[in-house]
Amino acid sequence: MVALLHIREWLPNYSFEKDFAFDCISGVTVGMMAIPQSISYASIAGLPAQYGLYSDLQIMYPIFGTSKYLVVGPVAVMSLMARVALERIDGLQEFSPEWIKLACFLS
């Protein structure tokens, strides 16, 4: 069970007095970059902006993730490839519910 819940490994050793302020600053900094970036990636993929914001909700990764340095989220190449693939489907309109479902499936 510990192997699945990596938070149980690092949380007991976490120093709130020394690290929490720096973690808050880094969280705000990453948020300031990630929000416009994810909205842009949604636009590249032909999705409404809110889907880019949804992709930045990292709820489960801090609990189950293993990398301290990995940034998990959308990337430009993936967004572009999804859009190009969806544009090749005849009769599929951008921003339609079918477009959004397929784009989410491709990601």
C-alpha positions as CSV (number, residue, x, y, z in Angstrom):
1,M,0.0,0.0,0.0
2,V,2.9,2.4,0.8
3,A,4.2,1.8,-2.8
4,L,0.9,3.2,-4.2
5,L,0.6,6.2,-1.8
6,H,3.9,8.0,-2.2
7,I,2.7,10.8,-0.1
8,R,3.2,8.6,3.0
9,E,6.9,8.5,2.2
10,W,7.6,12.2,2.1
11,L,4.9,13.8,4.2
12,P,6.3,12.6,7.6
13,N,9.7,14.2,6.7
14,Y,8.2,17.4,5.4
15,S,9.2,20.5,7.4
16,F,6.3,23.0,7.4
17,E,8.4,25.6,9.2
18,K,11.2,25.6,6.6
19,D,9.5,24.5,3.4
20,F,5.8,25.6,3.4
21,A,6.4,29.3,2.5
22,F,8.7,28.4,-0.4
23,D,6.2,25.8,-1.6
24,C,3.5,28.4,-1.6
25,I,5.6,30.8,-3.6
26,S,6.5,28.1,-6.1
27,G,2.8,27.0,-6.3
28,V,1.8,30.6,-7.2
29,T,4.6,30.9,-9.7
30,V,3.7,27.7,-11.4
31,G,0.0,28.6,-11.4
32,M,0.7,32.0,-13.0
33,M,2.5,30.2,-15.9
34,A,0.3,27.1,-16.1
35,I,-3.1,28.9,-16.4
36,P,-2.4,30.9,-19.6
37,Q,-0.4,28.0,-21.0
38,S,-3.2,25.5,-20.5
39,I,-5.7,27.9,-22.0
40,S,-3.4,28.2,-25.0
41,Y,-3.1,24.5,-25.4
42,A,-6.8,24.1,-25.3
43,S,-7.1,26.7,-28.1
44,I,-4.5,24.9,-30.2
45,A,-6.5,21.6,-29.8
46,G,-9.7,23.4,-30.8
47,L,-11.3,23.1,-27.4
48,P,-13.0,25.8,-25.2
49,A,-10.7,27.5,-22.7
50,Q,-12.2,25.8,-19.7
51,Y,-10.9,22.4,-20.9
52,G,-7.4,23.7,-20.6
53,L,-8.1,24.7,-17.1
54,Y,-9.5,21.3,-16.3
55,S,-6.3,19.7,-17.5
56,D,-4.4,21.6,-14.9
57,L,-6.3,20.2,-12.0
58,Q,-3.7,17.9,-10.4
59,I,-5.7,16.3,-7.7
60,M,-4.4,12.8,-7.7
61,Y,-0.7,13.3,-8.7
62,P,0.5,14.7,-5.4
63,I,-0.8,11.6,-3.6
64,F,0.2,8.8,-6.1
65,G,3.0,10.5,-8.2
66,T,6.6,9.6,-7.8
67,S,8.5,12.5,-9.3
68,K,9.2,15.7,-7.4
69,Y,10.2,17.5,-10.6
70,L,7.8,16.2,-13.3
71,V,5.3,18.7,-14.6
72,V,2.1,16.9,-15.6
73,G,-0.3,18.5,-18.0
74,P,-1.0,19.3,-21.6
75,V,1.8,20.0,-24.1
76,A,1.7,21.9,-27.4
77,V,2.6,18.9,-29.6
78,M,-0.1,16.7,-28.1
79,S,-2.7,19.5,-28.6
80,L,-1.6,20.1,-32.2
81,M,-1.7,16.4,-33.0
82,A,-5.2,16.0,-31.5
83,R,-6.5,19.0,-33.5
84,V,-5.0,17.7,-36.8
85,A,-6.5,14.3,-36.2
86,L,-9.9,15.7,-35.5
87,E,-9.9,18.1,-38.4
88,R,-9.5,15.0,-40.7
89,I,-12.9,13.6,-39.6
90,D,-15.6,14.7,-42.1
91,G,-18.6,16.4,-40.6
92,L,-17.0,17.0,-37.3
93,Q,-17.4,20.7,-36.2
94,E,-15.0,22.4,-33.9
95,F,-16.3,23.0,-30.3
96,S,-19.1,20.5,-30.9
97,P,-19.8,17.9,-28.2
98,E,-18.5,15.2,-30.4
99,W,-15.2,17.2,-31.0
100,I,-14.7,17.6,-27.3
101,K,-15.4,14.0,-26.5
102,L,-12.9,12.8,-29.1
103,A,-10.3,15.4,-28.1
104,C,-10.6,14.2,-24.5
105,F,-10.3,10.6,-25.6
106,L,-7.2,11.4,-27.7
107,S,-5.5,13.1,-24.8
